[in-house]
Amino acid sequence: MMVSHTFDGNSELDLQERAYGSCLDIIQSHVVERLYAFQTNELDKIANIFIRLDGFDHRPWKFFHDCIADVARFDRQITSTSINNAWTVQEWHEEFSGRLSALLNSEPHLSKYLALAIIYPNPSPLGIEAEDYIEFSIVSHYQSKLEKLDNYKVFFSSSSSETSH
């Protein structure tokens, strides 16, 4: 796993790297829960395909995960007054899950596209559309924070119709 952004005073990189796989499990469980909660034929079909996958390529979720993790680490750094304020793995999972839940609450269709990106990986047209939706959603949601992190400035300097694919 490659961390998307580093900054001075950041003490959480090792934890983010160690917990990456378990955070993918958190994303997966939230996605399944949300797909079944909407109870539509389309989303039930997507959920049934998604839960039957025997493993999957994590790359469509990497940028999504890293944006959430980078913003969480940055927020913690700028709001913390403690010198030793590192998250435990359990605290990180709770933080990540809470941020993910808030994001999915604010963007109801995101669960569908997170599943589609895994079911139909790029270069499938459905996979490309799903990845574009995910990228647009996460960047839009965290734009004010991501603009402060150098590695994300490219997203805000290019045309809004362009994507990084």
MDAnalysis code that builds the backbone (N, CA, C; Angstrom):
import MDAnalysis as mda
import numpy as np

u = mda.Universe.empty(495, n_residues=165, atom_resindex=np.repeat(np.arange(165), 3), trajectory=True)
u.add_TopologyAttr("name", ["N", "CA", "C"] * 165)
u.add_TopologyAttr("resid", np.arange(1, 166))
u.add_TopologyAttr("resname", ["MET", "MET", "VAL", "SER", "HIS", "THR", "PHE", "ASP", "GLY", "ASN", "SER", "GLU", "LEU", "ASP", "LEU", "GLN", "GLU", "ARG", "ALA", "TYR", "GLY", "SER", "CYS", "LEU", "ASP", "ILE", "ILE", "GLN", "SER", "HIS", "VAL", "VAL", "GLU", "ARG", "LEU", "TYR", "ALA", "PHE", "GLN", "THR", "ASN", "GLU", "LEU", "ASP", "LYS", "ILE", "ALA", "ASN", "ILE", "PHE", "ILE", "ARG", "LEU", "ASP", "GLY", "PHE", "ASP", "HIS", "ARG", "PRO", "TRP", "LYS", "PHE", "PHE", "HIS", "ASP", "CYS", "ILE", "ALA", "ASP", "VAL", "ALA", "ARG", "PHE", "ASP", "ARG", "GLN", "ILE", "THR", "SER", "THR", "SER", "ILE", "ASN", "ASN", "ALA", "TRP", "THR", "VAL", "GLN", "GLU", "TRP", "HIS", "GLU", "GLU", "PHE", "SER", "GLY", "ARG", "LEU", "SER", "ALA", "LEU", "LEU", "ASN", "SER", "GLU", "PRO", "HIS", "LEU", "SER", "LYS", "TYR", "LEU", "ALA", "LEU", "ALA", "ILE", "ILE", "TYR", "PRO", "ASN", "PRO", "SER", "PRO", "LEU", "GLY", "ILE", "GLU", "ALA", "GLU", "ASP", "TYR", "ILE", "GLU", "PHE", "SER", "ILE", "VAL", "SER", "HIS", "TYR", "GLN", "SER", "LYS", "LEU", "GLU", "LYS", "LEU", "ASP", "ASN", "TYR", "LYS", "VAL", "PHE", "PHE", "SER", "SER", "SER", "SER", "SER", "GLU", "THR", "SER", "HIS"])
u.atoms.positions = np.array([
    [0.837, -1.166, 0.000],
    [0.000, 0.000, 0.000],
    [0.882, 1.229, 0.000],
    [0.539, 2.196, -0.785],
    [1.260, 3.460, -0.835],
    [0.366, 4.527, -0.211],
    [0.882, 5.259, 0.733],
    [0.120, 6.322, 1.366],
    [0.083, 7.518, 0.428],
    [-1.094, 8.101, 0.248],
    [-1.255, 9.187, -0.728],
    [-0.579, 10.480, -0.313],
    [-0.522, 10.764, 0.967],
    [0.037, 12.047, 1.365],
    [0.729, 11.928, 2.713],
    [1.834, 12.602, 2.837],
    [2.524, 12.709, 4.120],
    [2.679, 14.177, 4.444],
    [2.823, 14.482, 5.720],
    [3.016, 15.854, 6.149],
    [3.736, 15.853, 7.482],
    [4.368, 16.972, 7.809],
    [5.147, 17.084, 9.038],
    [4.286, 16.799, 10.260],
    [4.866, 16.085, 11.211],
    [4.177, 15.799, 12.454],
    [3.208, 14.633, 12.365],
    [3.134, 13.980, 11.232],
    [2.198, 12.888, 11.042],
    [2.776, 11.615, 11.651],
    [2.090, 11.089, 12.662],
    [2.586, 9.894, 13.341],
    [1.742, 8.662, 13.035],
    [0.810, 8.749, 12.108],
    [-0.139, 7.669, 11.881],
    [0.120, 6.842, 10.622],
    [1.196, 7.117, 9.902],
    [1.442, 6.402, 8.650],
    [1.550, 4.901, 8.838],
    [2.302, 4.465, 9.824],
    [2.486, 3.041, 10.041],
    [1.150, 2.364, 10.325],
    [0.336, 2.985, 11.144],
    [-0.975, 2.422, 11.460],
    [-1.832, 2.335, 10.205],
    [-1.850, 3.377, 9.382],
    [-2.645, 3.352, 8.159],
    [-2.204, 2.205, 7.258],
    [-0.908, 1.992, 7.148],
    [-0.405, 0.897, 6.317],
    [-0.772, -0.467, 6.895],
    [-0.631, -0.626, 8.203],
    [-0.943, -1.913, 8.835],
    [-2.433, -2.231, 8.799],
    [-3.277, -1.222, 8.855],
    [-4.722, -1.435, 8.945],
    [-5.431, -1.359, 7.590],
    [-4.679, -1.210, 6.514],
    [-5.294, -1.052, 5.193],
    [-6.232, -2.209, 4.857],
    [-5.782, -3.436, 5.002],
    [-6.614, -4.597, 4.675],
    [-7.877, -4.660, 5.513],
    [-7.760, -4.382, 6.800],
    [-8.955, -4.416, 7.647],
    [-9.897, -3.260, 7.326],
    [-9.363, -2.153, 6.846],
    [-10.231, -1.048, 6.416],
    [-10.982, -1.422, 5.142],
    [-10.367, -2.214, 4.275],
    [-11.088, -2.718, 3.101],
    [-12.262, -3.588, 3.541],
    [-12.064, -4.393, 4.588],
    [-13.157, -5.199, 5.131],
    [-14.279, -4.304, 5.670],
    [-13.900, -3.195, 6.294],
    [-14.897, -2.247, 6.816],
    [-15.692, -1.642, 5.661],
    [-15.000, -1.243, 4.603],
    [-15.698, -0.704, 3.431],
    [-16.656, -1.756, 2.879],
    [-16.162, -2.978, 2.723],
    [-16.976, -4.054, 2.163],
    [-18.243, -4.276, 2.996],
    [-18.123, -4.327, 4.310],
    [-19.300, -4.585, 5.146],
    [-20.283, -3.418, 5.102],
    [-19.776, -2.187, 5.066],
    [-20.666, -1.030, 4.947],
    [-21.402, -1.052, 3.607],
    [-20.703, -1.395, 2.545],
    [-21.313, -1.431, 1.208],
    [-22.436, -2.465, 1.171],
    [-22.177, -3.668, 1.642],
    [-23.200, -4.723, 1.641],
    [-24.401, -4.285, 2.479],
    [-24.141, -3.758, 3.655],
    [-25.227, -3.304, 4.538],
    [-26.090, -2.253, 3.843],
    [-25.462, -1.279, 3.189],
    [-26.204, -0.211, 2.512],
    [-26.973, -0.726, 1.312],
    [-26.378, -1.620, 0.545],
    [-27.068, -2.147, -0.635],
    [-28.338, -2.891, -0.229],
    [-28.252, -3.711, 0.804],
    [-29.434, -4.446, 1.256],
    [-30.456, -3.532, 1.937],
    [-30.008, -2.462, 2.543],
    [-30.921, -1.551, 3.246],
    [-31.883, -0.848, 2.290],
    [-31.449, -0.587, 1.060],
    [-32.305, 0.124, 0.105],
    [-33.398, -0.770, -0.478],
    [-33.224, -2.065, -0.464],
    [-34.205, -3.049, -0.890],
    [-34.850, -2.725, -2.240],
    [-34.003, -2.600, -3.246],
    [-34.493, -2.495, -4.616],
    [-33.961, -3.697, -5.376],
    [-34.640, -4.077, -6.430],
    [-34.186, -5.234, -7.216],
    [-32.771, -5.025, -7.736],
    [-32.506, -3.818, -8.267],
    [-31.177, -3.538, -8.824],
    [-30.094, -3.682, -7.756],
    [-30.303, -3.077, -6.598],
    [-29.268, -3.119, -5.559],
    [-29.157, -4.499, -4.921],
    [-30.270, -5.230, -4.812],
    [-30.197, -6.602, -4.308],
    [-29.363, -7.476, -5.242],
    [-29.533, -7.294, -6.561],
    [-28.746, -8.063, -7.528],
    [-27.264, -7.725, -7.405],
    [-26.962, -6.431, -7.293],
    [-25.562, -6.014, -7.136],
    [-24.988, -6.594, -5.851],
    [-25.747, -6.517, -4.762],
    [-25.279, -7.044, -3.475],
    [-25.026, -8.545, -3.554],
    [-25.917, -9.270, -4.206],
    [-25.754, -10.728, -4.311],
    [-24.517, -11.100, -5.115],
    [-24.245, -10.374, -6.180],
    [-23.016, -10.621, -6.953],
    [-21.798, -10.261, -6.112],
    [-21.872, -9.125, -5.459],
    [-20.745, -8.605, -4.678],
    [-20.356, -9.551, -3.544],
    [-21.331, -10.067, -2.803],
    [-20.999, -10.927, -1.657],
    [-20.514, -12.307, -2.092],
    [-20.774, -12.695, -3.323],
    [-20.321, -14.003, -3.820],
    [-18.896, -13.972, -4.370],
    [-18.324, -12.803, -4.486],
    [-16.959, -12.715, -5.007],
    [-16.002, -13.434, -4.072],
    [-15.118, -14.189, -4.661],
    [-14.109, -14.901, -3.885],
    [-12.823, -14.082, -3.939],
    [-12.766, -13.050, -3.113],
    [-11.649, -12.125, -3.146],
    [-11.850, -11.115, -4.261],
    [-11.106, -10.020, -4.195],
    [-11.228, -9.007, -5.241],
    [-9.989, -8.133, -5.261],
    [-9.827, -7.441, -6.370],
    [-8.730, -6.498, -6.552],
    [-9.102, -5.211, -5.814],
    [-8.308, -4.822, -4.870],
    [-8.597, -3.670, -4.012],
    [-8.351, -2.329, -4.683],
    [-7.676, -2.293, -5.804],
    [-7.232, -1.019, -6.385],
    [-8.337, 0.000, -6.647],
    [-9.560, -0.407, -7.040],
    [-10.589, 0.620, -7.227],
    [-10.949, 1.380, -5.943],
    [-10.629, 0.811, -4.783],
    [-10.949, 1.467, -3.511],
    [-9.755, 2.172, -2.886],
    [-8.574, 2.033, -3.457],
    [-7.384, 2.581, -2.823],
    [-7.446, 4.090, -2.658],
    [-7.744, 4.814, -3.716],
    [-7.808, 6.271, -3.634],
    [-8.898, 6.701, -2.656],
    [-10.029, 6.027, -2.692],
    [-11.138, 6.303, -1.776],
    [-10.677, 6.148, -0.324],
    [-10.065, 5.015, -0.030],
    [-9.540, 4.767, 1.316],
    [-8.519, 5.824, 1.717],
    [-7.571, 6.097, 0.817],
    [-6.484, 7.019, 1.147],
    [-6.990, 8.433, 1.401],
    [-7.997, 8.874, 0.661],
    [-8.559, 10.210, 0.921],
    [-9.155, 10.279, 2.325],
    [-9.931, 9.264, 2.687],
    [-10.525, 9.239, 4.035],
    [-9.418, 9.221, 5.080],
    [-8.432, 8.357, 4.886],
    [-7.343, 8.229, 5.864],
    [-6.498, 9.501, 5.941],
    [-6.180, 10.097, 4.796],
    [-5.366, 11.316, 4.797],
    [-6.073, 12.456, 5.513],
    [-7.357, 12.626, 5.245],
    [-8.109, 13.696, 5.899],
    [-8.226, 13.416, 7.397],
    [-8.460, 12.180, 7.774],
    [-8.549, 11.839, 9.198],
    [-7.237, 12.137, 9.917],
    [-6.118, 11.734, 9.310],
    [-4.813, 11.984, 9.926],
    [-4.526, 13.480, 10.002],
    [-4.851, 14.201, 8.938],
    [-4.628, 15.643, 8.920],
    [-5.493, 16.336, 9.975],
    [-6.774, 15.967, 10.049],
    [-7.656, 16.539, 11.070],
    [-7.119, 16.281, 12.469],
    [-6.653, 15.077, 12.695],
    [-6.133, 14.718, 14.018],
    [-4.889, 15.534, 14.344],
    [-4.046, 15.734, 13.354],
    [-2.822, 16.498, 13.586],
    [-3.129, 17.952, 13.936],
    [-4.063, 18.585, 13.221],
    [-4.311, 20.015, 13.452],
    [-5.181, 20.281, 14.671],
    [-5.907, 19.263, 15.156],
    [-6.769, 19.486, 16.317],
    [-6.186, 18.952, 17.617],
    [-5.136, 18.161, 17.533],
    [-4.582, 17.535, 18.729],
    [-3.616, 18.467, 19.454],
    [-3.756, 18.464, 20.748],
    [-2.813, 19.219, 21.576],
    [-1.832, 18.292, 22.280],
    [-2.061, 16.998, 22.172],
    [-1.213, 16.012, 22.831],
    [-0.032, 15.638, 21.933],
    [1.107, 15.428, 22.539],
    [2.284, 15.001, 21.797],
    [2.142, 13.540, 21.386],
    [1.651, 12.702, 22.281],
    [1.485, 11.281, 22.002],
    [-0.002, 10.976, 21.868],
    [-0.536, 11.182, 20.676],
    [-1.962, 10.998, 20.481],
    [-2.265, 9.936, 19.423],
    [-1.387, 8.974, 19.257],
    [-1.562, 7.961, 18.209],
    [-2.795, 7.108, 18.476],
    [-3.487, 6.762, 17.376],
    [-4.625, 5.859, 17.463],
    [-4.153, 4.441, 17.728],
    [-4.931, 3.681, 18.476],
    [-4.755, 2.233, 18.503],
    [-5.441, 1.716, 17.245],
    [-5.211, 0.465, 16.902],
    [-5.860, -0.108, 15.731],
    [-7.381, -0.047, 15.903],
    [-7.868, -0.389, 17.079],
    [-9.315, -0.341, 17.339],
    [-9.854, 1.079, 17.191],
    [-9.157, 2.067, 17.721],
    [-9.588, 3.464, 17.583],
    [-9.591, 3.895, 16.118],
    [-8.559, 3.449, 15.373],
    [-8.503, 3.788, 13.953],
    [-9.672, 3.173, 13.198],
    [-9.991, 1.912, 13.497],
    [-11.125, 1.266, 12.844],
    [-12.425, 2.021, 13.143],
    [-12.599, 2.446, 14.382],
    [-13.798, 3.201, 14.747],
    [-13.833, 4.555, 14.027],
    [-12.701, 5.228, 13.962],
    [-12.607, 6.515, 13.257],
    [-12.910, 6.335, 11.778],
    [-12.277, 5.352, 11.163],
    [-12.474, 5.102, 9.741],
    [-13.926, 4.733, 9.459],
    [-14.494, 3.847, 10.256],
    [-15.877, 3.415, 10.079],
    [-16.849, 4.585, 10.238],
    [-16.597, 5.437, 11.215],
    [-17.459, 6.606, 11.426],
    [-17.416, 7.564, 10.252],
    [-16.225, 7.818, 9.747],
    [-16.088, 8.710, 8.584],
    [-16.727, 8.085, 7.348],
    [-16.531, 6.795, 7.163],
    [-17.129, 6.104, 6.035],
    [-18.656, 6.154, 6.122],
    [-19.190, 5.901, 7.288],
    [-20.642, 5.941, 7.482],
    [-21.205, 7.328, 7.173],
    [-20.537, 8.364, 7.649],
    [-20.986, 9.734, 7.375],
    [-20.954, 10.028, 5.880],
    [-19.921, 9.568, 5.220],
    [-19.793, 9.776, 3.784],
    [-20.898, 9.044, 3.021],
    [-21.151, 7.809, 3.386],
    [-22.198, 7.034, 2.714],
    [-23.588, 7.597, 3.012],
    [-23.783, 8.161, 4.190],
    [-25.056, 8.811, 4.507],
    [-25.277, 10.041, 3.639],
    [-24.206, 10.774, 3.376],
    [-24.335, 12.002, 2.588],
    [-24.378, 11.733, 1.085],
    [-23.974, 10.559, 0.681],
    [-23.906, 10.200, -0.744],
    [-24.537, 8.815, -0.931],
    [-25.879, 8.737, -0.962],
    [-26.566, 7.441, -0.944],
    [-26.208, 6.476, -2.075],
    [-25.841, 6.969, -3.248],
    [-25.532, 6.085, -4.376],
    [-24.099, 5.571, -4.356],
    [-23.296, 6.072, -3.452],
    [-21.884, 5.700, -3.422],
    [-21.673, 4.206, -3.182],
    [-22.480, 3.592, -2.341],
    [-22.341, 2.145, -2.076],
    [-22.489, 1.335, -3.350],
    [-23.451, 1.713, -4.166],
    [-23.666, 1.026, -5.442],
    [-22.398, 1.088, -6.295],
    [-21.811, 2.274, -6.390],
    [-20.640, 2.441, -7.247],
    [-19.387, 1.804, -6.651],
    [-19.288, 1.771, -5.329],
    [-18.171, 1.056, -4.708],
    [-18.247, -0.429, -5.052],
    [-19.446, -0.993, -5.043],
    [-19.617, -2.404, -5.406],
    [-19.353, -2.623, -6.893],
    [-19.912, -1.757, -7.742],
    [-19.739, -1.920, -9.185],
    [-18.271, -1.823, -9.603],
    [-17.512, -0.968, -8.940],
    [-16.083, -0.834, -9.274],
    [-15.323, -2.131, -9.018],
    [-15.776, -2.908, -8.046],
    [-15.138, -4.188, -7.732],
    [-15.667, -5.298, -8.641],
    [-16.976, -5.300, -8.881],
    [-17.589, -6.343, -9.709],
    [-17.141, -6.243, -11.161],
    [-17.065, -5.020, -11.668],
    [-16.716, -4.776, -13.072],
    [-15.474, -3.894, -13.136],
    [-14.306, -4.464, -12.878],
    [-13.086, -3.645, -12.818],
    [-12.771, -2.958, -14.144],
    [-12.073, -1.854, -14.039],
    [-11.546, -1.130, -15.178],
    [-10.717, -2.113, -15.995],
    [-10.877, -2.255, -17.277],
    [-11.392, -1.329, -18.277],
    [-12.855, -1.503, -18.648],
    [-13.628, -2.264, -17.891],
    [-15.052, -2.378, -18.175],
    [-15.692, -0.985, -18.104],
    [-16.564, -0.645, -19.053],
    [-17.224, 0.668, -19.002],
    [-17.962, 0.913, -17.683],
    [-18.596, -0.126, -17.125],
    [-19.255, 0.038, -15.825],
    [-18.240, 0.325, -14.719],
    [-17.109, -0.349, -14.787],
    [-16.061, -0.126, -13.797],
    [-15.471, 1.266, -13.890],
    [-15.259, 1.738, -15.105],
    [-14.721, 3.093, -15.293],
    [-15.710, 4.127, -14.785],
    [-16.984, 3.954, -15.120],
    [-18.013, 4.878, -14.627],
    [-18.068, 4.871, -13.097],
    [-17.981, 3.680, -12.520],
    [-18.024, 3.557, -11.056],
    [-16.822, 4.242, -10.408],
    [-15.628, 4.010, -10.953],
    [-14.432, 4.650, -10.395],
    [-14.512, 6.167, -10.512],
    [-15.020, 6.655, -11.631],
    [-15.174, 8.103, -11.797],
    [-16.151, 8.672, -10.766],
    [-17.244, 7.966, -10.535],
    [-18.234, 8.413, -9.547],
    [-17.621, 8.436, -8.146],
    [-16.895, 7.392, -7.809],
    [-16.247, 7.307, -6.494],
    [-15.266, 8.463, -6.320],
    [-14.426, 8.678, -7.326],
    [-13.433, 9.753, -7.246],
    [-14.109, 11.114, -7.102],
    [-15.106, 11.373, -7.919],
    [-15.814, 12.651, -7.846],
    [-16.464, 12.826, -6.474],
    [-17.082, 11.776, -5.954],
    [-17.767, 11.851, -4.656],
    [-16.805, 12.147, -3.518],
    [-15.704, 11.419, -3.457],
    [-14.771, 11.599, -2.346],
    [-14.063, 12.943, -2.430],
    [-13.679, 13.349, -3.630],
    [-13.005, 14.634, -3.778],
    [-13.977, 15.779, -3.468],
    [-15.210, 15.665, -3.915],
    [-16.204, 16.706, -3.619],
    [-16.478, 16.795, -2.125],
    [-16.608, 15.645, -1.483],
    [-16.925, 15.611, -0.051],
    [-15.810, 16.240, 0.796],
    [-14.580, 15.956, 0.434],
    [-13.437, 16.413, 1.230],
    [-12.647, 17.548, 0.577],
    [-13.206, 18.212, -0.410],
    [-12.452, 19.193, -1.188],
    [-11.760, 20.235, -0.323],
    [-12.461, 20.806, 0.636],
    [-11.849, 21.872, 1.441],
    [-10.645, 21.377, 2.233],
    [-10.651, 20.114, 2.612],
    [-9.513, 19.534, 3.343],
    [-8.415, 19.099, 2.376],
    [-8.804, 18.442, 1.290],
    [-7.822, 17.923, 0.343],
    [-7.044, 19.041, -0.336],
    [-7.668, 20.193, -0.510],
    [-6.966, 21.325, -1.123],
    [-5.758, 21.760, -0.294],
    [-5.775, 21.456, 0.987],
    [-4.666, 21.820, 1.872],
    [-3.500, 20.837, 1.787],
    [-3.722, 19.698, 1.153],
    [-2.698, 18.665, 1.043],
    [-2.125, 18.695, -0.368],
    [-0.836, 18.922, -0.493],
    [-0.187, 19.146, -1.786],
    [-0.479, 18.096, -2.839],
    [-0.497, 16.835, -2.472],
    [-0.664, 15.777, -3.469],
    [-2.020, 15.802, -4.164],
    [-2.989, 16.529, -3.625],
    [-4.326, 16.563, -4.213],
    [-4.578, 17.817, -5.043],
    [-3.650, 18.747, -5.067],
    [-3.870, 20.011, -5.780],
    [-4.137, 19.801, -7.264],
    [-3.605, 18.753, -7.842],
    [-3.825, 18.490, -9.263],
    [-5.315, 18.308, -9.567],
    [-6.080, 17.772, -8.643],
    [-7.506, 17.566, -8.864],
    [-8.261, 18.886, -8.951],
    [-7.750, 19.887, -8.293],
    [-8.470, 21.152, -8.223],
    [-7.960, 22.163, -9.239],
    [-6.866, 21.840, -9.913],
    [-6.319, 22.752, -10.914],
    [-6.744, 22.368, -12.330],
    [-7.230, 21.134, -12.519],
    [-7.652, 20.700, -13.850],
    [-9.154, 20.922, -14.020],
    [-9.624, 20.777, -15.208],
    [-11.036, 20.937, -15.517],
    [-11.845, 19.930, -14.711],
    [-13.033, 20.323, -14.272],
    [-13.863, 19.435, -13.489],
    [-14.393, 18.264, -14.308],
    [-14.295, 18.352, -15.622],
    [-14.760, 17.236, -16.462],
    [-13.689, 16.190, -16.673],
    [-12.449, 16.471, -16.286],
    [-11.372, 15.508, -16.450],
    [-11.256, 14.633, -15.209],
    [-10.796, 13.426, -15.402],
    [-10.511, 12.533, -14.283],
    [-9.080, 12.065, -14.406],
    [-8.592, 11.405, -13.395],
    [-7.203, 10.943, -13.399],
    [-7.020, 9.626, -14.130],
    [-8.057, 9.048, -14.702],
    [-7.930, 7.757, -15.404],
    [-7.318, 7.943, -16.756],
])
